[in-house]
Amino acid sequence: MNNGTKQPKRSDEPIWWALFSAGGVCFAVLIPGVLLSLAVLYPLGLISAEMLSYERIHFMVFEAFFGLAGLAFVGAAICLPLFHAVHRIHHGLHDLQWAHGPVAKVICYGAAILMSAIALGLWIF
């Protein structure tokens, strides 16, 4: 029953804001750990080079401990920060009035999807 009120227009913004937020959390949680490991613990000799080797990390993520969950974690750590950055760029362009309408959204978020696919493809293969 319609009493004269208009239904609000559906928006896809909650999806992009959720990806933006999740990417921000990834940045906030993962980057300090990476910096601690690579910029402090490794130079002090508390972490050996063998512990950070590609073969060891690849084995741990794909075979020993995580399997599919490790792949999902690495995928999230790669893809979510991309969406965080692209969302900032999209809204920055919008604020500068350089990006309007769905074309800018498709270009920005399409770039994030493409970069995510390339990064995951390079990681897996």
PyMOL commands that set and color helices and strands:
alter all, ss='L'
color gray80, all
select helices_A, chain A and resi 13-41+50-52+54-64+68-95+101-124
alter helices_A, ss='H'
color red, helices_A
deselect
rebuild
show_as cartoon
